[in-house]
Amino acid sequence: MAMTAEAYQEVEIATCLLSGTSSLASRISRVASAVFLCVRFGFLMVGYRTIWQDEEKNFHCNTSKLLCTPSCFDEFSPFSSFNLFALQMVCLLTQSMCVVGYTRSAYQGKEGWLHDQLRRRTVQMKLHIIALLSRILIEGLFILTFYKVTEGFVQKRTTPCHTTLCEPFVICTDINAAVKNIFNLCHCAASTAGAMICFWELLTCLLSIQNVRRLSGSQTQTNKQRY
C-alpha cells in the first residue's frame, strides 16, 4: 500500500526529531542516529532508577563528623554525570526540533518566499550541513566536558577528602563506581558513534557538492568550446 503525502511527511518529521538530521541524510544514518539516541535515553532512565536517584547514600567515608560525608561528596562529584548527560539530551532534542521546524517549513503547502527558498536544493544542502555541524559540536563538547569533569573517562572508587569540615586522612568510597563507569562509558560510546555518523554524512555531503561543482564546471567549459 502506497504511503500518502501526509503520512510520509509525519514519518520524515519523526525521523528528523529522533536523528537530528535532515531528509538529505541517508536512511541508514538516520536510523542509526535515532537508535543511538533511544539507547542513550534508555541508559538515563535505567541509570536514574538504579544508580543516580540517591547516589549520596552509596558514598561512605571513614569519619564520624556529621557534615564531613556530604562535603566530601560535593568535592568528589561537583557535577553529576547524570545531570551532564541529561543536559546533553536536552540540547540534542532542541537541535532536532530546529531541524524539524525547517523540515516542516519545507513541506508546507503555502507558497511564498521562504517556501520557495527552502525548496531549493542549495539552501536545503546548507541547512543539512548546519544541522550536521551542530550535532557534531554538541556531541564533542559534552564528551570533552565529561572528560574534564571526571578527570578521565573512569571515576575512581576511593578518593581522599581534603575538605576543612573533616579530620585529616579521610578516605571515601563510592560503592557504585564500577556500575557508574559502565553506564558512563556506554553513554560516551553511543555519543561518539552518533558524532561519527554525522561526520561521515558531512564528508559525503561535501564530496557530493564538490562533484556537482566539478561536473557543472566541465559542462560549462564544454559548452563554451562548442560556441
LOKE-310612 format. One record per residue (C-alpha): y, z, x; residue in one letter. Coordinates in steps of 0.25 Angstrom, whole numbers, padded with zeros to 4 digits, always signed. Layout:
YZXA
...
end
This chain:
+0000+0000+0000M
+0013-0004+0006A
+0024+0007+0009M
+0037+0006+0001T
+0050+0005+0007A
+0053+0020+0003E
+0040+0025+0008A
+0042+0018+0021Y
+0056+0024+0022Q
+0051+0038+0020E
+0040+0036+0030V
+0050+0031+0040E
+0059+0043+0037I
+0047+0053+0038A
+0042+0047+0051T
+0056+0047+0057C
+0058+0062+0053L
+0045+0066+0060L
+0046+0058+0072S
+0061+0057+0075G
+0061+0043+0078T
+0066+0031+0070S
+0057+0020+0064S
+0059+0011+0076L
+0049+0020+0084A
+0034+0016+0084S
+0025+0022+0073R
+0016+0029+0083I
+0028+0036+0090S
+0034+0041+0077R
+0021+0046+0072V
+0018+0053+0085A
+0032+0059+0085S
+0030+0064+0071A
+0017+0070+0075V
+0023+0078+0087F
+0034+0083+0078L
+0024+0088+0068C
+0015+0094+0079V
+0027+0102+0084R
+0031+0107+0071F
+0017+0112+0069G
+0018+0119+0082F
+0030+0126+0078L
+0024+0130+0065M
+0011+0136+0070V
+0019+0142+0082G
+0028+0149+0073Y
+0017+0155+0065R
+0009+0159+0076T
+0018+0162+0089I
+0033+0162+0087W
+0034+0169+0073Q
+0035+0182+0080D
+0033+0179+0095E
+0040+0192+0100E
+0028+0200+0095K
+0019+0194+0105N
+0029+0197+0116F
+0025+0210+0123H
+0032+0217+0135C
+0027+0230+0143N
+0039+0238+0139T
+0041+0250+0129S
+0056+0247+0127K
+0059+0242+0113L
+0069+0231+0116L
+0062+0226+0128C
+0052+0217+0122T
+0062+0209+0113P
+0072+0208+0125S
+0060+0203+0134C
+0056+0193+0123F
+0070+0187+0122D
+0070+0186+0137E
+0057+0179+0137F
+0059+0170+0125S
+0074+0168+0123P
+0071+0155+0114F
+0058+0154+0107S
+0051+0141+0110S
+0048+0140+0095F
+0063+0140+0092N
+0065+0129+0102L
+0054+0120+0096F
+0059+0123+0082A
+0073+0119+0086L
+0067+0106+0093Q
+0060+0103+0079M
+0074+0104+0072V
+0080+0095+0082C
+0069+0085+0081L
+0069+0085+0066L
+0085+0084+0066T
+0083+0072+0075Q
+0073+0066+0065S
+0081+0068+0053M
+0092+0060+0060C
+0083+0049+0063V
+0078+0049+0048V
+0093+0048+0044G
+0095+0036+0052Y
+0082+0030+0047T
+0085+0033+0032R
+0099+0026+0034S
+0092+0014+0040A
+0083+0013+0027Y
+0093+0016+0017Q
+0095+0005+0007G
+0110+0006+0007K
+0117-0006+0015E
+0129-0002+0023G
+0134-0002+0037W
+0125+0010+0042L
+0113+0004+0035H
+0115-0010+0042D
+0117-0003+0055Q
+0105+0005+0055L
+0096-0006+0051R
+0100-0014+0063R
+0089-0014+0074R
+0098-0010+0085T
+0104+0002+0078V
+0090+0007+0074Q
+0086+0006+0088M
+0097+0014+0093K
+0095+0025+0083L
+0080+0025+0087H
+0084+0027+0102I
+0093+0038+0098I
+0082+0045+0090A
+0072+0044+0101L
+0082+0049+0112L
+0086+0061+0103S
+0071+0064+0101R
+0068+0064+0116I
+0081+0072+0118L
+0077+0083+0108I
+0062+0084+0113E
+0067+0084+0128G
+0078+0095+0126L
+0069+0104+0119F
+0057+0103+0129I
+0067+0105+0140L
+0073+0117+0133T
+0059+0123+0131F
+0056+0122+0145Y
+0069+0129+0149K
+0068+0140+0139V
+0053+0143+0143T
+0056+0140+0158E
+0044+0131+0157G
+0035+0126+0146F
+0026+0138+0147V
+0030+0152+0143Q
+0025+0164+0151K
+0016+0174+0145R
+0022+0186+0153T
+0036+0188+0158T
+0045+0199+0164P
+0056+0205+0156C
+0070+0207+0162H
+0078+0212+0151T
+0086+0224+0152T
+0080+0231+0140L
+0067+0232+0147C
+0062+0240+0159E
+0059+0233+0172P
+0046+0225+0173F
+0043+0222+0159V
+0033+0211+0157I
+0032+0204+0143C
+0021+0195+0138T
+0021+0184+0127D
+0007+0185+0121I
+0009+0171+0114N
+0014+0164+0127A
+0001+0155+0128A
+0002+0151+0114V
+0017+0148+0114K
+0015+0140+0126N
+0005+0131+0119I
+0014+0129+0107F
+0026+0126+0116N
+0018+0116+0125L
+0013+0109+0113C
+0027+0108+0107H
+0033+0103+0120C
+0021+0093+0122A
+0024+0088+0107A
+0039+0087+0110S
+0036+0080+0123T
+0027+0070+0116A
+0038+0067+0106G
+0048+0065+0116A
+0039+0055+0124M
+0036+0047+0111I
+0051+0046+0109C
+0053+0042+0123F
+0043+0031+0122W
+0049+0026+0109E
+0063+0026+0117L
+0057+0018+0128L
+0050+0008+0118T
+0063+0006+0111C
+0072+0004+0123L
+0061-0006+0128L
+0062-0014+0115S
+0077-0014+0115I
+0076-0020+0130Q
+0066-0030+0126N
+0075-0035+0114V
+0087-0036+0122R
+0079-0044+0133R
+0074-0053+0122L
+0087-0055+0116S
+0094-0058+0129G
+0083-0068+0133S
+0085-0075+0119Q
+0100-0075+0121T
+0099-0081+0134Q
+0089-0092+0129T
+0098-0096+0118N
+0109-0097+0128K
+0101-0106+0137Q
+0098-0115+0125R
+0112-0117+0121Y
end
